[in-house]
Amino acid sequence: MTGIVVFVDSRGGNTRKIAEVIAAEAGTAVGDITDSLPDTAKLVFLGSGTYGGAPGIGMMKFVTDNDFSGRNVAVFGTSMSPGGAQKMVAAMVDALKRKGATVLGTFDCRGKFLLFRRGHPDETDLGNARAFARDMISKH
Ligand SMILES: Cc1cc2nc3c(=O)[nH]c(=O)nc-3n(C[C@H](O)[C@H](O)[C@H](O)COP(=O)(O)O)c2cc1C
């Protein structure tokens, strides 16, 4: 599908797993957040892990450095605690709206951290991410 891009800030690989299933569903590859947002992007999936309650520094730089006006964005994230990613995703949504984005929806799930949430994201999480991707693609 053209016009769909996926970018992720993932230090440990958990959120990257989510990004990979979303990209597969969209028929694209996960982009590099040190690149610019392509002009042709109509639907932008953006994801991050939660680090000290916040999105990754690289993701926030990507949001600050690019123009999101007229673009649909879908935001996803992982965290050890449920509230962690919800707050982090809300911060990304706020920043994106300030940059002119239309936010279509959000998704979050747990990601393993040390001995906590082992095995996550698991098959159920990945299936939910796939459904999220399909829903966002149908809406854009
Ligand atoms: C430095 C650091 C800080 C973290 N801070 C939080 C936090 O504030 N709240 C939370 O729920 N999880 C926190 N976590 C857990 C991660 O958000 C979780 O493991 C997430 O899945 C990491 O995603 P990633 O593997 O894509 O980097 C932290 C993890 C690291 C490494």
The ligand as a Gaussian input file, in Angstrom:
#p B3LYP/6-31G(d) Opt

LIG

0 1
 C       15.323000       3.213000      30.819000
 C       13.968000       2.581000      30.895000
 C       12.942000       3.280000      31.517000
 C       11.646000       2.715000      31.592000
 N       10.631000       3.439000      32.173000
 C        9.376000       2.905000      32.208000
 C        8.295000       3.652000      32.772000
 O        8.444000       4.788000      33.199000
 N        7.052000       3.072000      32.810000
 C        6.833000       1.804000      32.322000
 O        5.691000       1.332000      32.377000
 N        7.834000       1.083000      31.747000
 C        9.097000       1.602000      31.687000
 N       10.112000       0.891000      31.112000
 C        9.799000      -0.400000      30.476000
 C        9.697000      -0.235000      28.983000
 O        8.795000       0.818000      28.613000
 C        9.196000      -1.516000      28.300000
 O       10.088000      -2.584000      28.588000
 C        9.044000      -1.310000      26.816000
 O        8.427000      -2.445000      26.237000
 C       10.385000      -1.032000      26.147000
 O       10.226000      -0.949000      24.754000
 P       11.423000      -1.269000      23.756000
 O       11.836000      -2.724000      23.979000
 O       10.818000      -1.064000      22.418000
 O       12.530000      -0.320000      24.077000
 C       11.403000       1.427000      31.047000
 C       12.464000       0.722000      30.439000
 C       13.723000       1.280000      30.346000
 C       14.825000       0.529000      29.670000

